[in-house]
Amino acid sequence: MTDDVLGDLEPNGVRVRFPPSPTGLLTVGNIRSALFNWAFARHYGGKLVLRIEDTDTARNTEEGYRYTYDALRWLGLNWDEGPEVGGDFGPYLQSERMDIYADVVAKLLAAGKAYHCYCSQEELDQRREAARTSGQHSGYDGHCRNLTPEQVQAYADEGRRPVVRLRMPDRPIVFDDLVRGEITFLPENLGDYVLVRANGYPLYPLVNPVDDALMEITHVLRGEDLLPSTPRQIALYEALAEIGVGSGRTPRFGHLPFVMGEGNKRLSKRDKGSGLGEYVERGFLPEGLLNYLALLGWSIAEDRDVFTMAEMIEAFDIRKVNSNSARFDPKKCEAINAAHMRLLPQDEFAHRMIPFLAQAGVLPAEPSDEQVAVLKAAVPLVQERMNTLDESVDMLGFLFVDDAHFAVDPDAAAKVLTGDADAVLDATAKALADVDWTTEAIEAALRASLIEGLGLKPKNAFGPVRVAISGRRISPPLFESLELLGRDKSLHRLEQARRTTS
């Protein structure tokens, strides 16, 4: 059975690309695009090409290149060809391909597929305004399409520097979008567009199709904001094929839905929650974040939200991507991440918390065997309670900080270490003084002393103890926390808290 996404292409012949710019941080929209391309390539056993759009030299930074590579590797979206990997179609930085673009433009001009346009910006604006006033299409009117040699010389004598425009075909451009179905663009809405500026600098509408053609890209999966440029690029692919540049195959397109933020507005890189760095800092798991981003336009099943990347690869079908805009929901993103945290083996969960505890100064970068043992013992107490790894600092920091640096949260102290708290802490210290230091013995002793002995409700009985030993109102289960903290530290903190209530 023929796959209508592939046509006559063999599955392992699939070649897709992800072309980020090293001018800023990756957004969740960028990552969703990279993810869909990666899953598409992996599903068919094809290749993902990483190509860097760095022609905007004024905004490029060395950190931008490094960040892009590190971010994709952190996500697990490894590329098959591109920077630091190599391949047969390099170079993979557009800034290193300028001679290629110049050669292609020369061939387009020689074949009559492109032409020089000498119109000034003022002339263009005047003609566009006149067209708008008369109710006509206000795109480029083809003024320089068929200049005579004498007209060209006259413009040159004036000192005009021309741009290069593609000669668009005088027919509709129709293509089958893998997400949106058949789309038609009429010729009257498709003016000849600029490929090269007057200063000789190539523009995006030129370099991307040229690179796609020369790198034999078979499918282009990208955001719907680029849909208006697609018919122009298809015309260029056809022109390139006619002059023998590339494989002659026009890629199949699939335009992915917008990711929307609050107020049903398109999520901007300036919006909180749009940048990858926020999720790294908060301790999202790469697999949790990717799982949620996959749901922004695609689903593995109607009744299932949580899945692994291996499962996504197996099930991914670009035809099942929804063309409607997808709303980014921070709470659901966190919930999906929490589900993946619960799926981690306990030792792996402990290992992933260490960098966050170390960054907070709670643990050294290389914890001792004893510290790791305590951390692993604490995992069952917190794994079901945490949504992100950075919560480990507040949740478990009290187990590792030394007494000289331990401090009770002022708000917790003001709300809990008041009234009868001193009596509770006194009774707790006496009850625990000689008890066997196990969870069961600790619980039995405290229930007997505080609930039966003092007649307190559990909240009033155990709240002051929790704040005294953890410094916070919310902690892992109390009795298990006391056992992990140890007798000496626990009794010392009870005494310290008792002094604050006196």
N, C-alpha and C positions, 0 to 999 in steps of 0.2 A: 504493500500500500504506500503510495507516494505521500510524503509529508508536505502539505501546502505551504509550510513555512520555509522549507528547503528548496522546493522545486526540483530541479535536476542535480542539485548539489549533494554530494556525499556528506553525511553528518560530521565526519571529522574534518571536512573542508570548511566548516564554519569559522569565520574570523570576525570578531567584534573588537571595538576599541573603546577605551575610556580616556578622554582628552582633557584633563584638568589644567588649570592655569596656576603657576606658582606665585600668584599675587596676593593670596590670602588663605584663610583656613577653609577646610572642607566643611560644607554644610550638610545637614541631613538629606537635603534634596540631591546634592552631589553624590552622597553615599548610596542613596536609593538607586540612582542611575548606575553607579559602579556595580552595585549588588546584582541588579537585573542583568547587566551585561555579563558579569561573572557567572551567574547561575545559568544563563542561556548557553554560554560557551561550554561550561562543564556538563550540562545536560546532554549536549550533542557530541561531547568529546572533541570540541574544537579549541580555538585559542583566543585568549584575551590579550590585546595589545594595549600597553600603556604608552600614550603619546602626550608629550607635554606641550601645551599651547603657551609658549613663552615669547611670542613676537612683540608683546607689550613690554619692551625692555625697560621703560621708565619705572614700571611697577614691580618688576621681578626682584626677588631677593633670594640669596643663597639659602636662607632659612626656609623659604617657601618650597624649594625643591626638596630639601631634606624632610620637611614636615610631610609633604605629599607621600613620599615613599614610606616613611615610618608609620603614617596614619593607615595607609592601605595594608601594610604588613600587620599592624596591631589588629586590624579588623579581620585579618585572615584572607583578604581578597588579593591573593598573589597573582601576578601577571606572568604570561608565558613569553612575551617579547616586550622589550622596552629598556629604559634606563636601568643600569646595574644588572641587567639580565642578558641583553644583546638580542640578536635575531638577524634574519636575512634581509630585512627591509629598512634598516636604519639609514641615517641617524633618526632617533626618536624624539629629539628636541627640535621643534620647528625653527628655532633660531639658528640651527646648524644646517638648515635645508634651503637657505635663500637662493643659492645658485640653481637648485632644482626648480624653484618657482620661476626664476627669471628665464630659464630655458623653456619651460612649458609655455609661458606667456609669449615668448618669441615664436613658438610653433603655432599657437593659436592665432596670432596676428598674421603670420605668413599664410595660413590656411583660410583666412577670412572669417574665422570663427569669433574673432574679437577685433576691436578697432579702437583707434585713438579718438578721444572726445575732448574738444578744446573749449567747451562751454564754461564760462565763469560761473561762480556761485550766484552772482547777482542776476545773470541771464536765466539761470535755472529757476531761481525764485520767481522772477517776473513771469515766466511762461507757466509755471505751476499755478501761480495765483490767477492768471488769465484762464487756465483750464478749469480751476475750481469755480470761478465766477460764472463760466458758461455751462457748468454742470458736467464737464468732461473729466475723464481720469487724469489725475494730477501727477502721475509718475513721469519718468523721463520720456520725452516725446520722439526720441530717435533723431534729433537734429543733426548729429554728426555721423550718422550711419553710412552715408554715401557721399562723402566729401570728394570733390575733385582734387587732383594734385595742386591746382592753382589755389584752391581754398585752404588746403593744408599749408601751403607755403605762406599764404597771407597771414594765417594765424601764427605761424612760426616767426614771421617777421615782426609781429606784435610782441613777441617774447612770451607767448602763452606756453605753458607746460601742460601737456595733456594727461588725462587719466586714461586707463584702459577699461573698456566696457565689453561685456560678453554680448554677442549678437543672439538674442533670444529667438526661438522658433515662433513662427506665426501660426500657432495651433494650440489647442488645450493641452495641458500636461495632466495626465491621469495616472495615479498610482494606487496600489492596494496597501494601505497602512495596516501593519500587523496588529495594531490596537484599535484603530478607528474605522477600518474598512476602506472602501473606495473613496478617494478624494479627487476632485477635479478643480484645476485652476485655469481660468480663461486667459487667453493671451492679452486681452486689453488691460488686465490687472497685473501684467508681468512685464514691466519695462526693462530695457537693457541695463544691467546693473554694473557697478564699478568693481573691477577685480584688483586694480593697482592704482594707488594714489598718484598724484602728479609728481611727488617726490620719489617715485619708484618703489614705494613700500607696498608689499602685497597685503591684501585684506583677508579677513576670515572666510568670506564666501569663495575665495580662490584656494587658500592653503588647505582647508579641510577636505574638500573634494579631491584635490590633487593628491594629498596624502592617502586618502581612502583608496583612490584608484591605484596608486603605486604600491600600497601595502596590501592590496587585494582584499580589502574589507568587504565582507559579504552581507552584513546586517548592521544597520545603524539604529541603536536604541537610545533615545535621548528625550529631553523634556519637551512638552508641547509648546513652550515659548519659541522653539526653533522651527515650528511647523511652517510659518510663512516663508522661510528661506528654502524649504525643501524643493519646490518646483524649479527654482533658479539653479540649485545644486544638481538636480536631475539633468537639466539642460547642459550643464557643464560636464557631467559624467559622459553624456552622449557625445559632446564635442571632443572630449579627451579620447574616447574610443575611436572616433573617426580619424584622429591624428596619430593613433598608435601609442597613446600613453596609458599604461596600466593594463589590466586584464581584459578590458572591454565590457566587464559586467557591472551593471548599475546595482548598488546595494539595495536590499529591501529595508524599508523604514518602519519603525514603530515609535510613535510619540507618546511618551509616558505622561500621566495626568499630573497636574500641579499638586504640590503639597501646600495645604492651606493652614494658616495659624489662627490666632484669636480674631474674632470679628469676621470670620469667613474671608480673610484677606490672604493673599499669597504669602507664604512664609518667607520672610526676608532674612538675609544674613545678619541684619542688625537686630532681629528679634531674639529675645531670650529663648534659649532652648534650640536654636537653629544650628549652632556650631558644634562640631565633634568634640572639641576640647572640653566642653562642659561635661560631657558624658564620661570622658576619660577621667577627669578630676573627681567626679562623683562616684566613680567605681562601678560603672555599668560594665557588664560582661560584653565583650564583642559579639558573642553569639546571641545574647539577649537583645542588644540594640539592633542587630541585623534582622532578627526574627520580627521585631516590631516594624521596622522599615519595610520589610517584605509585605506586610499587611496593608501598606499604603498603596492600594491598587491591585493587590493579588491575594489569593487565599489558597491554602493547601486543601481545605475542605470547609463546608459550610458550618460544621459544628466543632471546628478545631482551630485554635489560635497559636498553640505552642508547638514548635517543631525544630528539629536540628537542621543545620545547613546541608547535611547529607540528604535528608529527606526533601528539602527544598530542591536540590539539584535533580533528584529523581522525578519530582512531580512538576517541575517548572514548565509552564506553557505560556509563551508570550501572547498567544491568542486569548488567553483567559485574564489578561490584565484589563481592569475596568478603565474605561476612558473618562469617567467622571472624576472630578477633583477629589483628593483624599485629605481628610482633616487630621492634622497631627494632634494627638491627645497625650499630653505629658503623663497623666495618671495611668493610662493604659500602657504606655511605654514602660513605666516603672513596674507595673504589675507583670508584664511579660518578662522583664529582666529578673524580677523576684522569682518567677517560676523557673527560670534557668538556673538561678542560684541554688534552688532546692534540688535540682537535678545533679549538681556536682557531687562527686564522692567527697566524703568528709575531709580526707587529707588534702585534696585539691582545693577545697574551700578554704582550709586553714592557710595553705600556701598563698592563695590569692589575696588574703587579708594582710599579709605581712608588709607589703610596700606601703599600705595606707597607715598602718600602725607605726612603721618606721618613719614615715614622713612627718607624722605628728609628734615624733620624739618619744613615743611610748615604748617602742622596741628598737634595738639596734638593727642596722641593715641586714646583719647576719645574726639572728637570735641564737641563744644557746640551746642546747638539747633540752634543758629543763624548761625554758620558755616555750619552745615549740610543743613540748608535751602538754603544758598547761593550755596552750592555744588549741591544740587538737581536742583536748578534753572539753573545752568550752564550746566547740562547734555544735554539738547536738542541742545546746541550750539556746543558740542564737540563729541557726540556719533557717529556721521557719519564721523568724521574726524580722529578718533584715530584707530590705529591698535593694540596697546598693552597698558596695563594699566599704565606702567611706563611713557608713554607720558603725563599723567595727570600732572606731575610735571611741565614740561615746558609749558603745555597748560593752566593750571589753577592756578599755584603757585602764580601768581601776585595778585590774588583776596584775598589771605589770609596772605601774608607776610606783616609785619608792615613796615611803612615808614622808620624806622631806619635801616632796613636790606634790603630794596628794592634797587636793582641795575639794571641799564640798561646794557644789553650785549654790551661789547666794540665794537664788530664787527658790531652790528646793529647801534650803535651810529655813528660809522665812516662812514657807508654807507648811513644813512638816516638823522641823525641830523646834516646836513650840509647845506650850501647855504642859501636858503630862509626858512629853517626850523624854525628859530626864529620868522619870520613874521607869519608863519602858527600857531605856538604855541600861540603867542600873540592873534591872531584873534580867536583861539579856546577858550582860557580862557575868553575872553570878550563875546563870543557868548553863553557860557555855564554858565556865572555868575548867571543869574537870570531865567534860563529856568526851566520849570517843569521837574523833573528828571525821565522821562520815555523814553523808547527807541525811540518812535515816535517823541517826542519833541526834543530829542537830535539830531536825524538824520536830522530833518527839519532845526534846527538851524545851524548845521555844513554845510549842503549843501548850505544854503543861504549865509553863511559867507565865506566859503572857495572856493566853486565852482563858485557860482554866483558873490560873492563879490571880490574875488582875481583872479577869472578866471583860477583856477587851474584844472588840470585833477584829477579824483578821486585818482589815485595812489599817485600823488604828494601832494594831499590835506590831505589824511588820513594816509599816511605812517608815518609821524612824530608823529602824535597823537597816533597811535598804539604803536610805540616804546616808547613813553613817558609814557604811562599808563601801558603797559604790560612788557616793558623792552626787547621785542623781535619783530622781523619782522613778525613773524607768531603767530597769536593768534585767539581766537574765534572771531566771528563777532564783529566789533568795537563798534557799538552803544549799543548792548546788554551788551557788556563788561563794558562800561562806566556806564550803569545803575546798574549793579551788584556791581561794585567797589564802587559806591557811589559818591556823589557830592564832599565831603570834600577831600577824597583821590585822586580823579581824578584831582581836581584843584591844589592840592599840588604837584602831580607828574608832571603836566604840568609846574608848576613854577620851579621845580627842573630841568626838562629837559631844560627849557628856559635858565637857568643859564649856562648849559654846552655848549650852542650854542653862548653865548655872547662873 
